[in-house]
C-alpha cells in the first residue's frame, strides 16, 4: 500500500467508530447461527437452504473483499466505509422483511458484499493514520474484537429470537443492525479522516469473476449433494472447477506480467509460507464455520434448546478464545509461530474428543454447564491456531506486497467460512437422513472436523521440519474474522 497524500490523525473516538463498524459483519456471521431453527420453521427452509444461508454470506464477503480494498484505496476509505455501512443497513432491512427463503438468500448475499466494502477500510485507515504506541494499541483492539464479537453475536442472537420483540422473532437478529448502522454513519462523518492512495490501481474484474464461479462450483455440490443423493449432475460442477482454477492461474499470471494488480498474485502463491497459510485457511476456517453450523442445528432442532440457551452454550468457548488470543502473541515469541500452530491443533483435537464424549453421555440433555469444559478447550485451541495463521502466511511476503498478501489470505479465509458450513453441513445432513438421529449427525460433523484438524496437525509438523525458519517470531496482529 503506497503512502497516502496526507496523513491525518485518527482520534480515539474515530477508532471506536471504526471498531463499531468492524463488529457489524463479525457479529452477523455468528448471530444467524442461533436463528437457523426459527428461520427453518418460519420459511419452511430445508437443511440445504440453511447451509446456503450461512455460506452465501461468507462467499459474497470473500469474492468482493479484494475489490472493496481496492475501491477504498482509489476513491477514499472513509467514503467506501460509509457506503458499505449504508448498504449493510439496507441489506439487513431486506433480510428482516424477507417473506421467502430465496429472498432472504439474495439479501444475505448483498449483506456479505456490503461487509466486504466496509471491513478492508478499517485496518487500512488504522495503518495510515496512527503511529507508534497508538498504532500498536489499535491493532490489539482490532485483533481482540473478533472474540468479543463472537460472544456478543451468539448471546445476542439467542436473546433476540427468544424475546420475540414486537413479534419480530428471528427477524430481529437482522433488524438490530439498523440503529447501529445509523449511529456509525452519524459519527463517522466527524471522527473518521479521509485517506486514499496516491495513484489509483485497477480492479481485477476477470479474476474476481472467475473466483466467484469457482467457489460456486464447490459450494453448490456440497450443499445440494445430500438432497440429490450425490448423483453425477450434482458432482459435475466440482469437475468444472479444476480447469477454471487453471484458467484463473493463467489470467492472474498474465496480469502480473503486464504490471497490473491481480486478485491472486502468482508470485505470492509460489511462496511456501503463503501456500501453507492457504492450507490453514481451508482446513481450520472450514472446520470452524462448519462446527458452528452443526452445533447450532443439533442443539436446537435435535436437543430442543431454546435459541437463548443454544447461544449461551457458546459463551464459554468465546471467552476462552478471547483469553487465548491475548496470550497468543506471547506464545509465538516463546515457541515460534509454527509450533504454536501445532500446540493449537493438539488442544483443539483434545477439546473435540472431549465434546464428542460429553455429547454421548449427556444427550439428549446438553446444556451450558455440562458442555462448558469441552468447549472452553476448543476455544483456547482455536485462538492459538488463529494467532499463527497470518504470521505464517505473511512470513516470507516482501514488505511492499504485504497488502496483497493479506488480501489473498483474507479472501480465501472468508471463502472457507462459506464453504465450511456446506462441507460439514453435508456430513450432518447425510448422517441425519440415514440414521434419523441428531446425535449421530452431530457426532459425524464433529468427527469430520477432527479429521480436518488432524490433517492440519500432520501438515504443520511436516512444514515445521522443512522450514524451521518459520518458527522465528513475526508479529502480524490480525483477527480470524476480518
C-alpha positions as CSV (number, residue, x, y, z in Angstrom):
1,X,0.0,0.0,0.0
2,X,1.6,3.3,-1.0
3,X,1.6,6.3,1.3
4,X,-1.5,8.5,1.1
5,X,-1.3,12.1,0.0
6,X,-1.8,13.3,3.6
7,X,-1.5,11.6,6.9
8,X,-4.5,12.8,9.0
9,X,-4.6,11.6,12.6
10,X,-7.2,9.1,13.7
11,X,-8.6,10.0,17.1
12,X,-9.6,7.6,19.8
13,X,-13.2,8.5,19.1
14,X,-12.7,7.7,15.4
15,X,-11.1,4.4,16.3
16,X,-14.1,3.4,18.3
17,X,-16.4,4.3,15.4
18,X,-14.3,2.1,13.1
19,X,-14.3,-0.8,15.6
20,X,-18.1,-0.5,15.9
21,X,-18.3,-0.8,12.1
22,X,-16.0,-3.9,12.4
23,X,-18.3,-5.6,14.8
24,X,-21.3,-5.3,12.5
25,X,-20.2,-8.0,9.9
26,X,-18.5,-10.1,12.5
27,X,-21.5,-10.3,14.8
28,X,-23.7,-11.0,11.8
29,X,-21.7,-14.1,11.0
30,X,-22.4,-15.8,14.4
31,X,-25.7,-14.2,15.2
32,X,-27.6,-16.0,12.5
33,X,-26.5,-19.5,13.7
34,X,-28.8,-19.4,16.7
35,X,-31.7,-18.2,14.5
36,X,-31.4,-21.1,12.0
37,X,-34.1,-23.3,13.6
38,X,-36.6,-20.4,13.9
39,X,-35.9,-19.5,10.2
40,X,-36.5,-23.1,9.1
41,X,-39.9,-23.2,10.8
42,X,-40.9,-19.7,9.7
43,X,-40.0,-20.0,6.0
44,X,-40.1,-23.8,5.6
45,X,-36.4,-23.9,4.9
46,X,-34.6,-27.2,4.1
47,X,-31.2,-28.1,5.5
48,X,-29.7,-27.3,2.2
49,X,-31.2,-23.8,2.2
50,X,-29.9,-23.2,5.8
51,X,-26.4,-24.2,4.6
52,X,-26.7,-21.7,1.8
53,X,-27.9,-19.0,4.1
54,X,-24.7,-19.3,6.1
55,X,-22.5,-19.9,3.1
56,X,-23.7,-17.2,0.7
57,X,-22.7,-14.5,3.2
58,X,-19.1,-15.8,3.5
59,X,-18.8,-16.4,-0.2
60,X,-20.0,-12.9,-1.1
61,X,-17.7,-11.4,1.5
62,X,-14.7,-13.4,0.1
63,X,-15.3,-12.6,-3.6
64,X,-15.8,-8.9,-3.0
65,X,-13.1,-8.4,-0.3
66,X,-10.2,-7.5,-2.6
67,X,-12.4,-5.3,-4.7
68,X,-13.6,-3.5,-1.6
69,X,-10.0,-2.8,-0.5
70,X,-9.1,-1.5,-4.0
71,X,-12.1,0.7,-4.1
72,X,-11.2,2.3,-0.8
73,X,-7.6,2.8,-1.9
74,X,-8.8,4.5,-5.1
75,X,-11.9,6.5,-4.1
76,X,-11.3,7.2,-0.4
77,X,-11.5,4.8,2.5
78,X,-13.9,6.8,4.6
79,X,-16.3,7.2,1.6
80,X,-16.3,3.5,0.8
81,X,-16.6,2.6,4.5
82,X,-19.7,4.8,4.8
83,X,-21.2,3.3,1.6
84,X,-20.5,-0.2,3.0
85,X,-22.2,0.6,6.3
86,X,-25.2,2.1,4.4
87,X,-25.6,-1.0,2.1
88,X,-25.2,-3.3,5.1
89,X,-28.1,-1.5,6.8
90,X,-30.2,-1.8,3.6
91,X,-29.4,-5.5,3.3
92,X,-30.2,-6.1,6.9
93,X,-33.6,-4.5,6.4
94,X,-34.2,-6.7,3.4
95,X,-33.2,-9.8,5.4
96,X,-35.6,-8.7,8.2
97,X,-38.6,-8.3,5.9
98,X,-37.9,-11.4,3.7
99,X,-41.0,-13.5,3.1
100,X,-39.3,-16.4,1.3
101,X,-36.1,-18.3,1.7
102,X,-34.8,-17.2,-1.7
103,X,-35.4,-13.5,-1.0
104,X,-33.5,-14.0,2.3
105,X,-30.6,-15.7,0.5
106,X,-30.3,-12.8,-2.0
107,X,-30.4,-10.2,0.8
108,X,-27.9,-12.2,2.8
109,X,-25.5,-12.2,-0.3
110,X,-25.9,-8.4,-0.5
111,X,-25.1,-8.2,3.2
112,X,-21.8,-10.1,2.6
113,X,-20.9,-7.8,-0.3
114,X,-21.5,-4.8,1.9
115,X,-19.3,-6.2,4.6
116,X,-16.5,-6.6,2.0
117,X,-16.8,-2.9,1.3
118,X,-16.5,-1.7,4.9
119,X,-14.1,-4.2,6.5
120,X,-10.9,-3.5,4.5
121,X,-11.2,0.2,5.1
122,X,-10.8,-0.3,8.9
123,X,-7.4,-1.8,9.0
124,X,-6.1,0.4,6.2
125,X,-7.3,3.6,7.9
126,X,-5.6,2.5,11.2
127,X,-2.4,1.7,9.3
128,X,-2.1,5.0,7.6
129,X,-3.4,7.4,10.3
130,X,-1.9,6.1,13.5
131,X,1.7,5.7,14.6
132,X,3.8,4.3,17.5
133,X,2.1,3.0,20.6
134,X,-1.3,4.2,19.5
135,X,-1.0,2.2,16.3
136,X,0.1,-1.0,18.2
137,X,-2.7,-0.5,20.7
138,X,-5.3,0.0,17.9
139,X,-4.1,-3.3,16.3
140,X,-4.5,-5.0,19.6
141,X,-8.1,-3.8,19.8
142,X,-8.7,-4.9,16.2
143,X,-7.4,-8.4,16.8
144,X,-9.3,-8.9,20.1
145,X,-12.6,-7.6,18.7
146,X,-13.2,-10.9,16.9
147,X,-13.5,-12.9,20.2
148,X,-15.8,-10.2,21.6
149,X,-18.0,-10.1,18.5
150,X,-18.2,-13.9,18.6
151,X,-19.6,-13.9,22.2
152,X,-21.9,-10.9,21.5
153,X,-23.3,-12.5,18.3
154,X,-24.2,-15.9,19.9
155,X,-25.7,-14.4,23.1
156,X,-27.5,-11.5,21.4
157,X,-28.9,-13.7,18.7
158,X,-30.3,-16.2,21.2
159,X,-31.8,-13.4,23.3
160,X,-33.4,-11.6,20.4
161,X,-35.0,-14.7,19.0
162,X,-36.3,-15.8,22.4
163,X,-37.5,-12.3,23.4
164,X,-39.6,-12.1,20.2
165,X,-39.6,-8.2,20.5
166,X,-42.8,-6.8,18.9
167,X,-43.4,-10.2,17.3
168,X,-40.3,-10.0,15.1
169,X,-38.8,-13.3,16.2
170,X,-35.7,-14.3,14.1
171,X,-36.1,-11.1,12.0
172,X,-34.8,-9.1,14.9
173,X,-31.3,-10.6,14.5
174,X,-31.1,-8.6,11.2
175,X,-33.2,-5.5,12.2
176,X,-31.0,-4.9,15.2
177,X,-28.3,-3.7,12.8
178,X,-30.3,-0.7,11.6
179,X,-29.7,1.6,14.6
180,X,-26.1,0.6,14.8
181,X,-25.6,1.4,11.1
182,X,-27.3,4.7,11.6
183,X,-25.1,5.6,14.6
184,X,-21.9,4.6,12.8
185,X,-22.8,6.7,9.8
186,X,-23.7,9.7,12.0
187,X,-20.4,9.6,13.9
188,X,-18.1,8.7,11.0
189,X,-18.7,12.0,9.3
190,X,-17.0,13.8,12.1
191,X,-14.5,11.4,13.6
192,X,-13.0,9.3,10.7
193,X,-10.4,11.1,8.4
194,X,-10.4,10.5,4.7
195,X,-7.4,8.7,3.2
196,X,-6.6,7.2,-0.2
197,X,-3.7,6.1,-2.4
198,X,-1.6,8.5,-4.4
199,X,-2.2,6.5,-7.6
200,X,-5.3,4.6,-8.4
201,X,-5.0,0.8,-9.1
202,X,-7.2,-1.2,-11.5
203,X,-9.7,-3.7,-10.2
204,X,-9.1,-7.4,-11.3
205,X,-12.6,-7.9,-12.7
206,X,-11.8,-11.2,-14.6
207,X,-10.0,-12.7,-11.5
208,X,-12.9,-11.7,-9.3
209,X,-15.5,-13.3,-11.6
210,X,-13.5,-16.5,-12.0
211,X,-13.0,-16.8,-8.3
212,X,-16.8,-16.4,-7.7
213,X,-17.6,-19.1,-10.3
214,X,-15.0,-21.5,-8.8
215,X,-16.4,-21.0,-5.3
216,X,-19.9,-21.6,-6.5
217,X,-18.8,-24.8,-8.3
218,X,-17.5,-26.1,-5.0
219,X,-20.4,-24.7,-2.8
220,X,-23.4,-25.9,-4.8
221,X,-22.4,-29.6,-5.0
222,X,-21.6,-29.7,-1.2
223,X,-24.9,-28.1,-0.4
224,X,-27.1,-30.0,-2.8
225,X,-25.4,-33.3,-2.6
226,X,-27.5,-34.9,0.2
227,X,-30.7,-33.8,-1.5
228,X,-29.7,-35.1,-4.9
229,X,-28.2,-38.3,-3.4
230,X,-24.7,-37.3,-4.8
231,X,-25.7,-38.0,-8.4
232,X,-23.4,-37.2,-11.3
233,X,-25.1,-33.9,-12.1
234,X,-24.7,-32.7,-8.6
235,X,-20.9,-33.5,-8.6
236,X,-20.2,-32.2,-12.2
237,X,-19.6,-28.6,-11.1
238,X,-16.7,-29.9,-8.9
239,X,-15.0,-31.3,-12.0
240,X,-15.6,-28.0,-13.8
241,X,-13.8,-26.1,-11.0
242,X,-10.5,-27.8,-12.0
243,X,-10.0,-26.3,-15.4
244,X,-11.4,-23.0,-14.0
245,X,-8.6,-23.0,-11.4
246,X,-6.0,-23.4,-14.2
247,X,-7.7,-20.6,-16.2
248,X,-7.6,-18.3,-13.1
249,X,-3.9,-19.0,-12.7
250,X,-3.2,-18.1,-16.3
251,X,-5.3,-14.9,-16.1
252,X,-3.6,-13.8,-12.9
253,X,-0.1,-14.6,-14.3
254,X,-0.8,-12.6,-17.5
255,X,-1.9,-9.6,-15.4
256,X,1.1,-9.8,-13.2
257,X,3.5,-9.9,-16.2
258,X,1.8,-6.8,-17.5
259,X,2.4,-4.9,-14.2
260,X,-1.2,-4.9,-13.2
261,X,-2.7,-5.8,-9.8
262,X,-4.2,-9.3,-9.9
263,X,-6.5,-10.6,-7.2
264,X,-4.4,-13.7,-6.5
265,X,-0.8,-12.7,-7.5
266,X,1.1,-15.8,-8.7
267,X,4.4,-14.6,-7.3
268,X,3.0,-14.7,-3.8
269,X,1.3,-18.1,-4.4
270,X,4.8,-19.5,-5.2
271,X,5.9,-18.8,-1.7
272,X,5.7,-22.0,0.6
273,X,4.6,-19.9,3.6
274,X,1.7,-18.4,1.6
275,X,0.6,-21.8,0.3
276,X,0.7,-23.2,3.8
277,X,-1.3,-20.3,5.0
278,X,-3.9,-21.1,2.4
279,X,-4.0,-24.7,3.6
280,X,-4.5,-23.5,7.2
281,X,-7.4,-21.3,6.0
282,X,-9.1,-24.2,4.2
283,X,-8.7,-26.8,6.9
284,X,-9.2,-24.7,10.0
285,X,-11.6,-22.0,8.9
286,X,-13.8,-24.5,7.1
287,X,-13.9,-26.7,10.2
288,X,-14.6,-23.8,12.5
289,X,-17.6,-22.4,10.5
290,X,-18.9,-25.9,9.9
291,X,-18.7,-26.6,13.7
292,X,-20.8,-23.5,14.4
293,X,-23.4,-24.6,11.9
294,X,-23.6,-28.2,13.0
295,X,-23.7,-27.4,16.7
296,X,-26.4,-24.7,16.3
297,X,-28.7,-27.1,14.5
298,X,-28.0,-30.1,16.8
299,X,-28.6,-28.1,20.0
300,X,-31.9,-26.5,18.8
301,X,-33.5,-28.9,16.3
302,X,-32.1,-32.1,18.0
303,X,-31.8,-31.4,21.7
304,X,-34.7,-28.9,21.8
305,X,-32.7,-26.0,23.4
306,X,-34.2,-22.5,23.1
307,X,-32.3,-20.0,21.0
308,X,-31.1,-18.2,24.1
309,X,-29.8,-21.3,25.7
310,X,-28.2,-22.5,22.5
311,X,-26.5,-19.1,22.2
312,X,-25.3,-19.2,25.8
313,X,-23.7,-22.6,25.2
314,X,-21.0,-20.9,23.1
315,X,-20.2,-18.2,25.7
316,X,-17.6,-20.4,27.5
317,X,-15.9,-21.1,24.1
318,X,-15.9,-17.5,23.1
319,X,-14.5,-16.4,26.4
320,X,-11.7,-19.0,26.2
321,X,-11.0,-17.8,22.6
322,X,-10.7,-14.2,23.8
323,X,-8.3,-15.1,26.6
324,X,-6.3,-17.3,24.3
325,X,-6.0,-14.6,21.7
326,X,-4.5,-12.3,24.3
327,X,-1.8,-14.9,25.1
328,X,-1.1,-16.0,21.5
329,X,1.4,-13.2,20.8
330,X,3.5,-14.1,23.9
331,X,3.3,-17.8,23.0
332,X,4.6,-17.1,19.5
333,X,7.5,-15.2,20.9
334,X,8.3,-18.1,23.2
335,X,7.7,-21.1,20.9
336,X,7.6,-19.7,17.4
337,X,4.5,-19.4,15.1
338,X,4.6,-22.9,13.6
339,X,5.0,-24.7,17.0
340,X,2.1,-22.6,18.4
341,X,0.0,-23.8,15.5
342,X,0.9,-27.4,16.4
343,X,0.1,-26.8,20.0
344,X,-3.2,-25.2,19.0
345,X,-4.1,-28.2,16.8
346,X,-3.4,-30.6,19.7
347,X,-5.5,-28.6,22.2
348,X,-8.4,-28.3,19.7
349,X,-8.4,-32.0,19.0
350,X,-8.5,-32.8,22.7
351,X,-11.4,-30.4,23.0
352,X,-13.3,-32.0,20.1
353,X,-12.7,-35.5,21.5
354,X,-14.0,-34.3,24.9
355,X,-17.0,-32.8,23.3
356,X,-17.8,-36.0,21.4
357,X,-17.6,-38.0,24.7
358,X,-19.6,-35.4,26.6
359,X,-22.4,-35.4,24.0
360,X,-22.6,-39.2,24.1
361,X,-23.0,-39.0,27.9
362,X,-25.4,-36.1,28.4
363,X,-27.6,-36.4,25.2
364,X,-30.5,-35.5,25.0
365,X,-29.8,-33.0,27.8
366,X,-26.8,-30.9,26.7
367,X,-26.6,-27.6,28.4
368,X,-24.4,-24.6,29.3
369,X,-22.6,-26.2,32.2
370,X,-22.0,-29.8,31.0
371,X,-20.7,-28.6,27.6
372,X,-18.6,-25.7,29.0
373,X,-15.4,-27.7,29.9
374,X,-15.0,-29.2,26.4
375,X,-16.0,-26.0,24.5
376,X,-13.5,-23.9,26.6
377,X,-10.7,-26.2,25.5
378,X,-11.9,-25.9,21.9
379,X,-11.9,-22.1,22.1
380,X,-8.5,-22.0,23.6
381,X,-7.1,-24.2,20.8
382,X,-8.7,-22.1,18.1
383,X,-7.1,-18.9,19.5
384,X,-3.6,-20.5,19.2
385,X,-4.3,-21.5,15.6
386,X,-5.6,-18.1,14.7
387,X,-2.6,-16.5,16.3
388,X,-0.4,-18.4,13.8
389,X,-2.4,-18.0,10.7
390,X,-1.4,-14.6,9.3
391,X,2.0,-14.8,10.9
392,X,2.8,-17.9,8.9
393,X,1.0,-16.8,5.8
394,X,2.9,-13.5,5.6
395,X,6.2,-14.6,6.9
396,X,8.1,-14.5,3.6
397,X,5.9,-11.9,1.8
398,X,8.0,-8.8,0.8
399,X,7.1,-5.6,2.7
400,X,5.9,-3.9,-0.4
401,X,3.5,-6.7,-1.1
402,X,2.1,-7.0,2.4
403,X,-1.3,-5.6,1.4
404,X,-1.6,-8.0,-1.5
405,X,-0.6,-11.0,0.7
406,X,-3.0,-10.1,3.4
407,X,-5.8,-9.7,0.8
408,X,-5.1,-13.2,-0.7
409,X,-5.2,-14.9,2.7
410,X,-8.3,-12.9,3.8
411,X,-10.1,-13.7,0.5
412,X,-9.5,-17.5,0.9
413,X,-10.3,-17.2,4.6
414,X,-13.7,-15.7,4.0
415,X,-14.5,-18.1,1.2
416,X,-13.8,-21.0,3.6
417,X,-16.2,-19.5,6.1
418,X,-18.9,-20.1,3.5
419,X,-17.6,-23.5,2.3
420,X,-17.2,-24.9,5.8
421,X,-21.0,-24.8,6.6
422,X,-21.6,-26.6,3.3
423,X,-18.9,-29.2,3.9
424,X,-19.7,-30.2,7.5
425,X,-23.4,-29.4,6.8
426,X,-23.4,-32.1,4.1
427,X,-21.9,-34.6,6.5
428,X,-24.5,-33.6,9.1
429,X,-27.5,-33.8,6.6
430,X,-26.3,-37.1,5.1
431,X,-26.0,-38.8,8.5
432,X,-29.3,-37.4,9.7
433,X,-31.0,-38.8,6.6
434,X,-29.5,-42.2,7.1
435,X,-29.9,-42.5,10.9
436,X,-32.7,-40.1,11.7
437,X,-30.9,-39.2,14.9
438,X,-29.5,-35.7,15.6
439,X,-26.9,-37.1,18.0
440,X,-25.4,-39.3,15.3
441,X,-25.4,-36.3,12.8
442,X,-23.7,-34.0,15.3
443,X,-21.0,-36.6,16.1
444,X,-20.4,-37.2,12.4
445,X,-19.9,-33.5,11.9
446,X,-17.5,-33.2,14.8
447,X,-15.7,-36.3,13.5
448,X,-15.3,-34.7,10.1
449,X,-13.8,-31.6,11.8
450,X,-11.5,-33.8,13.9
451,X,-10.2,-35.3,10.6
452,X,-9.6,-31.9,9.1
453,X,-7.6,-30.7,12.2
454,X,-5.6,-34.0,12.2
455,X,-4.6,-33.3,8.6
456,X,-3.6,-29.8,9.6
457,X,-1.6,-31.1,12.5
458,X,0.4,-33.5,10.3
459,X,0.9,-30.8,7.7
460,X,2.2,-28.4,10.3
461,X,4.7,-30.9,11.6
462,X,6.0,-31.6,8.1
463,X,6.1,-27.8,7.3
464,X,8.0,-27.1,10.6
465,X,10.6,-29.8,9.8
466,X,11.1,-28.4,6.3
467,X,11.0,-24.7,7.1
468,X,12.5,-24.3,10.6
469,X,13.0,-20.6,10.0
470,X,9.2,-20.3,10.2
471,X,9.4,-20.6,14.0
472,X,11.0,-17.2,14.2
473,X,8.7,-14.6,15.6
474,X,6.7,-12.4,13.2
475,X,4.1,-10.1,14.6
476,X,1.0,-9.7,12.4
477,X,-1.9,-9.0,14.9
478,X,-5.0,-9.7,12.9
479,X,-8.3,-11.3,13.8
480,X,-9.6,-14.6,12.4
481,X,-12.9,-12.9,11.3
482,X,-11.7,-9.9,9.3
